[in-house]
Amino acid sequence: MIGDLVRHLFPRRVREADLSLTYTFCLGGLAFTSFLVLATTGLLLLFYYSPAPGTAYASIVFLEQEVPGGAFLRSLHRFASHALLVLLALHTLRVILTGAFLRPRKLNWLVGCTLLALCVFEAYTGYLLPFDQLAFWATQTGMELLRQMPLGESARALLVPDQVGGPLTLLRFYALHVALVPMAVLALTMLHFFVIRRQRGLLPWL
């Protein structure tokens, strides 16, 4: 799948008709570009962020006020996150309107829907990390809403073992945001590209 990912991003040959923006609007490629920006900026943010209740907010303040370019870096990370969700939503809408979710592309449709759900969850886990009042109460509200869903109480207990402002909860959100969910998103993205190539998708000459 890694090889297909590289070949999908850097194809040997592309038909002129497949370069038309009016067909796919390059929404999938733009979304993946946003993901790469998120990964790069997030990696740089790791050098300054401290995942502990007593130091998380202070590390954000230090990043924005003391680190050269720190405020720009964090703003770019936030903007890329918003862009990724908007682009994925538009990409999903395009697939629905063009009927690209029908057979034989049903498997890729399911993979894409899972990717969308994972990216929304990734954004949610990152919301708590600044550990300011907005982050605390937004996460608290989300966890109360989760309780109303089927198996929501068990999911909440897994995500919030102590309390929303507790050290273990922050650590779990941090681990999910910087490692587990991004790895799952990258793996499903490679699977997404792999299936496209195997089905000869939009680029039958690749």
QUINORTA-V188998 format. One record per pair of residues at least 12 apart in sequence whose ideal C-beta (glycine too) atoms are under 10 Angstrom apart, sorted by the first residue. I is the first residue (numbers start at 1). J is the second residue. D is the distance in Angstrom with one decimal. If there is no record, write none. Layout:
I_J_D ; I_J_D
This chain:
1_187_8.1 ; 1_189_9.4 ; 1_190_4.2 ; 1_191_6.2 ; 1_192_9.5 ; 1_193_7.6 ; 1_194_4.6 ; 1_195_9.5 ; 1_197_9.6 ; 2_190_6.4 ; 2_193_9.9 ; 2_194_9.3 ; 3_190_9.6 ; 3_194_9.1 ; 3_197_9.7 ; 4_190_7.2 ; 4_191_9.3 ; 4_192_10.0 ; 4_193_5.7 ; 4_194_4.6 ; 4_195_9.1 ; 4_196_8.5 ; 4_197_5.0 ; 4_198_8.0 ; 4_206_9.3 ; 5_32_9.5 ; 5_186_9.0 ; 5_189_7.4 ; 5_190_4.7 ; 5_191_9.4 ; 5_192_9.2 ; 5_193_5.1 ; 5_194_7.4 ; 5_197_9.2 ; 6_190_9.7 ; 6_193_9.3 ; 7_193_8.6 ; 7_194_10.0 ; 7_197_7.1 ; 7_206_6.8 ; 8_28_9.9 ; 8_29_9.4 ; 8_32_9.5 ; 8_189_9.9 ; 8_190_9.0 ; 8_192_9.2 ; 8_193_4.2 ; 8_194_8.2 ; 8_196_6.8 ; 8_197_5.9 ; 8_201_9.3 ; 8_203_8.1 ; 8_206_7.4 ; 9_29_8.2 ; 9_32_8.0 ; 9_33_9.9 ; 9_193_8.0 ; 11_197_9.4 ; 11_203_6.4 ; 11_205_8.5 ; 11_206_5.2 ; 12_205_8.6 ; 12_206_7.1 ; 13_203_8.7 ; 13_205_5.7 ; 13_206_7.3 ; 14_202_9.6 ; 14_203_6.3 ; 14_205_7.6 ; 14_206_7.9 ; 15_202_9.4 ; 15_203_7.3 ; 15_204_8.0 ; 15_205_6.0 ; 15_206_9.7 ; 17_202_9.7 ; 18_201_9.7 ; 18_202_5.8 ; 18_203_5.6 ; 18_204_8.7 ; 18_205_8.4 ; 18_206_9.6 ; 23_94_9.3 ; 23_98_8.5 ; 23_202_7.4 ; 24_91_8.3 ; 24_94_6.8 ; 24_95_9.3 ; 24_98_8.7 ; 24_100_9.0 ; 24_201_10.0 ; 24_202_6.5 ; 25_87_9.3 ; 25_90_7.4 ; 25_91_8.2 ; 25_94_6.5 ; 26_87_9.5 ; 26_91_9.5 ; 27_86_9.6 ; 27_87_5.5 ; 27_88_8.0 ; 27_89_9.4 ; 27_90_5.3 ; 27_91_3.9 ; 27_92_8.9 ; 27_93_9.0 ; 27_94_6.0 ; 27_95_9.1 ; 28_87_8.2 ; 28_88_8.8 ; 28_91_5.5 ; 28_94_9.0 ; 28_95_9.3 ; 28_112_8.7 ; 28_189_9.4 ; 28_192_8.1 ; 28_193_8.9 ; 28_196_8.8 ; 28_202_9.4 ; 29_87_9.3 ; 29_91_9.6 ; 30_83_7.8 ; 30_84_9.0 ; 30_86_9.7 ; 30_87_5.1 ; 30_88_9.7 ; 30_90_9.0 ; 30_91_8.4 ; 31_83_8.2 ; 31_84_5.8 ; 31_85_9.0 ; 31_86_8.9 ; 31_87_4.0 ; 31_88_5.2 ; 31_89_9.5 ; 31_90_8.6 ; 31_91_5.9 ; 31_92_10.0 ; 31_115_8.8 ; 31_116_9.6 ; 31_119_8.5 ; 31_189_9.1 ; 32_84_9.0 ; 32_87_9.0 ; 32_88_10.0 ; 32_186_9.9 ; 32_189_6.5 ; 32_192_9.2 ; 32_193_8.7 ; 33_80_8.9 ; 33_83_8.8 ; 33_84_9.1 ; 33_87_8.8 ; 34_79_9.0 ; 34_80_4.9 ; 34_81_7.9 ; 34_82_8.9 ; 34_83_4.6 ; 34_84_4.0 ; 34_85_8.8 ; 34_86_9.0 ; 34_87_6.1 ; 34_88_8.7 ; 34_119_9.5 ; 35_80_8.0 ; 35_81_9.7 ; 35_83_9.7 ; 35_84_6.0 ; 35_87_9.5 ; 35_88_9.5 ; 35_115_9.7 ; 35_119_8.1 ; 35_122_9.6 ; 35_182_8.3 ; 35_185_6.8 ; 35_186_7.9 ; 35_189_7.2 ; 36_80_8.8 ; 36_186_10.0 ; 37_76_6.9 ; 37_77_7.9 ; 37_79_8.6 ; 37_80_4.2 ; 37_81_9.3 ; 37_83_8.1 ; 37_84_8.5 ; 38_76_9.2 ; 38_77_6.4 ; 38_78_9.6 ; 38_79_9.7 ; 38_80_4.7 ; 38_81_6.1 ; 38_83_9.0 ; 38_84_6.5 ; 38_119_9.5 ; 38_122_8.5 ; 38_123_9.7 ; 38_126_9.3 ; 38_182_8.1 ; 38_185_9.5 ; 39_77_9.9 ; 39_80_9.2 ; 39_178_9.9 ; 39_182_6.6 ; 39_185_9.4 ; 39_186_8.2 ; 40_73_9.7 ; 40_76_9.1 ; 40_77_9.0 ; 40_80_8.9 ; 41_72_9.6 ; 41_73_5.7 ; 41_74_7.9 ; 41_75_9.4 ; 41_76_5.3 ; 41_77_4.0 ; 41_78_9.1 ; 41_79_9.4 ; 41_80_6.6 ; 41_81_9.4 ; 42_73_9.7 ; 42_77_6.1 ; 42_80_9.0 ; 42_81_9.4 ; 42_126_8.5 ; 42_177_8.2 ; 42_178_6.5 ; 42_182_7.7 ; 43_178_8.7 ; 44_63_9.9 ; 44_67_9.8 ; 44_69_9.3 ; 44_70_9.3 ; 44_73_5.9 ; 44_74_9.6 ; 44_76_9.6 ; 44_77_8.5 ; 45_59_9.5 ; 45_60_9.3 ; 45_63_7.3 ; 45_67_10.0 ; 45_70_8.7 ; 45_73_6.6 ; 45_74_6.7 ; 45_76_9.9 ; 45_77_6.2 ; 45_129_9.1 ; 45_178_8.9 ; 46_174_9.8 ; 46_178_6.6 ; 47_63_9.2 ; 47_67_9.0 ; 48_60_8.3 ; 48_62_6.7 ; 48_63_4.6 ; 48_64_9.7 ; 48_66_9.2 ; 48_67_6.2 ; 48_70_7.0 ; 48_73_9.0 ; 48_74_9.3 ; 49_62_9.7 ; 49_63_7.4 ; 49_74_9.7 ; 49_129_7.0 ; 49_130_9.2 ; 49_174_8.1 ; 49_178_8.7 ; 50_62_9.1 ; 50_131_9.7 ; 50_174_9.8 ; 51_129_7.4 ; 51_131_9.2 ; 51_167_8.7 ; 51_170_5.9 ; 51_171_5.8 ; 51_172_9.8 ; 51_173_8.4 ; 51_174_4.1 ; 51_175_8.4 ; 51_177_9.5 ; 51_178_8.7 ; 52_131_9.1 ; 52_167_6.2 ; 52_170_7.0 ; 52_171_8.0 ; 52_174_9.4 ; 53_131_6.6 ; 53_165_6.1 ; 53_166_7.1 ; 53_167_5.4 ; 53_168_9.9 ; 53_169_8.9 ; 53_170_5.9 ; 53_171_9.6 ; 54_131_9.4 ; 54_167_8.5 ; 55_131_8.9 ; 56_128_8.9 ; 56_129_6.6 ; 56_130_7.1 ; 56_131_3.8 ; 56_132_9.0 ; 56_135_9.0 ; 56_167_9.8 ; 56_170_6.5 ; 56_174_8.7 ; 57_129_9.7 ; 57_130_6.5 ; 57_131_4.6 ; 57_132_5.8 ; 57_133_9.6 ; 57_135_8.7 ; 57_136_9.9 ; 58_131_9.1 ; 59_129_9.7 ; 59_130_9.3 ; 59_131_9.0 ; 60_74_7.4 ; 60_129_8.2 ; 60_130_5.0 ; 60_131_7.6 ; 60_132_7.8 ; 60_135_9.8 ; 61_130_9.5 ; 61_132_9.5 ; 63_130_10.0 ; 74_130_8.8 ; 77_126_8.6 ; 78_123_9.8 ; 78_126_8.9 ; 78_130_9.9 ; 81_119_8.7 ; 81_122_8.2 ; 81_123_5.5 ; 81_126_6.9 ; 81_127_9.5 ; 82_123_8.4 ; 84_116_10.0 ; 84_119_6.0 ; 84_120_9.9 ; 84_122_8.7 ; 84_123_8.0 ; 84_185_9.6 ; 85_116_8.4 ; 85_119_6.2 ; 85_120_6.7 ; 85_122_9.3 ; 85_123_6.2 ; 87_119_9.8 ; 88_112_8.3 ; 88_115_7.1 ; 88_116_5.1 ; 88_117_9.9 ; 88_118_10.0 ; 88_119_5.8 ; 88_120_8.6 ; 89_116_7.4 ; 89_119_9.7 ; 89_120_9.5 ; 91_112_7.6 ; 91_115_9.5 ; 91_116_8.5 ; 92_109_9.1 ; 92_112_6.7 ; 92_113_7.4 ; 92_115_9.3 ; 92_116_5.9 ; 95_108_9.0 ; 95_109_6.8 ; 95_112_6.9 ; 95_113_9.5 ; 96_109_9.2 ; 100_112_9.5 ; 100_201_9.0 ; 100_202_9.0 ; 101_113_8.8 ; 104_195_9.7 ; 104_199_6.1 ; 105_195_8.0 ; 105_196_8.5 ; 105_199_6.5 ; 105_201_7.6 ; 107_191_9.2 ; 107_192_9.8 ; 107_195_6.0 ; 107_198_9.8 ; 107_199_8.7 ; 108_191_8.6 ; 108_192_6.2 ; 108_193_9.5 ; 108_194_9.4 ; 108_195_4.6 ; 108_196_6.5 ; 108_198_9.6 ; 108_199_7.3 ; 108_201_8.0 ; 109_195_9.9 ; 110_195_10.0 ; 111_188_5.7 ; 111_189_8.9 ; 111_191_5.7 ; 111_192_5.1 ; 111_193_10.0 ; 111_194_9.5 ; 111_195_6.7 ; 111_196_9.8 ; 112_188_8.6 ; 112_189_9.8 ; 112_192_6.4 ; 112_195_9.7 ; 114_184_8.8 ; 114_185_9.4 ; 114_188_6.1 ; 114_191_9.5 ; 114_192_9.4 ; 115_184_9.0 ; 115_185_6.4 ; 115_188_5.1 ; 115_189_6.7 ; 115_191_9.2 ; 115_192_6.6 ; 118_180_10.0 ; 118_181_5.9 ; 118_182_9.1 ; 118_184_5.8 ; 118_185_5.2 ; 118_187_10.0 ; 118_188_7.0 ; 118_189_9.9 ; 119_181_8.4 ; 119_182_9.8 ; 119_185_6.4 ; 119_188_9.9 ; 121_176_7.9 ; 121_177_9.4 ; 121_181_6.2 ; 121_184_9.5 ; 121_185_9.6 ; 122_176_7.8 ; 122_177_6.4 ; 122_178_9.8 ; 122_180_9.5 ; 122_181_4.5 ; 122_182_6.8 ; 122_184_8.9 ; 122_185_6.6 ; 123_177_9.0 ; 123_181_9.6 ; 124_138_8.7 ; 124_139_7.9 ; 124_142_6.4 ; 124_159_9.7 ; 124_173_8.7 ; 124_176_9.3 ; 124_177_8.9 ; 124_181_9.7 ; 125_139_9.1 ; 125_159_8.4 ; 125_172_8.5 ; 125_173_4.7 ; 125_174_8.0 ; 125_175_8.9 ; 125_176_4.6 ; 125_177_4.1 ; 125_178_9.0 ; 125_180_9.1 ; 125_181_6.6 ; 126_173_7.9 ; 126_174_9.1 ; 126_176_9.0 ; 126_177_4.7 ; 126_178_8.7 ; 126_181_9.2 ; 127_139_6.3 ; 127_142_8.1 ; 127_173_8.5 ; 127_177_9.1 ; 128_140_9.5 ; 128_142_9.1 ; 128_143_9.9 ; 128_159_9.8 ; 128_160_10.0 ; 128_164_7.4 ; 128_165_9.1 ; 128_169_7.8 ; 128_170_6.6 ; 128_172_9.7 ; 128_173_4.8 ; 128_174_8.5 ; 128_177_8.4 ; 129_170_7.6 ; 129_173_6.6 ; 129_174_6.3 ; 129_177_6.4 ; 129_178_8.9 ; 131_165_7.9 ; 131_170_6.9 ; 131_173_9.9 ; 135_164_9.3 ; 135_165_9.8 ; 135_170_9.9 ; 135_173_9.8 ; 136_164_6.2 ; 136_165_6.0 ; 137_164_8.7 ; 138_164_9.7 ; 139_159_9.2 ; 139_160_8.4 ; 139_164_5.2 ; 139_165_8.9 ; 139_169_8.4 ; 139_170_9.7 ; 139_173_7.8 ; 140_160_9.2 ; 140_163_9.0 ; 140_164_4.9 ; 140_165_8.6 ; 141_164_9.6 ; 142_156_9.5 ; 142_159_9.3 ; 142_164_9.1 ; 143_155_9.2 ; 143_156_5.3 ; 143_159_7.0 ; 143_160_5.6 ; 143_163_9.6 ; 143_164_6.3 ; 143_169_9.1 ; 144_156_8.5 ; 144_164_9.7 ; 146_159_7.8 ; 146_160_9.0 ; 158_172_8.0 ; 159_172_6.3 ; 159_173_7.3 ; 159_176_8.1 ; 160_172_8.0 ; 160_173_9.0
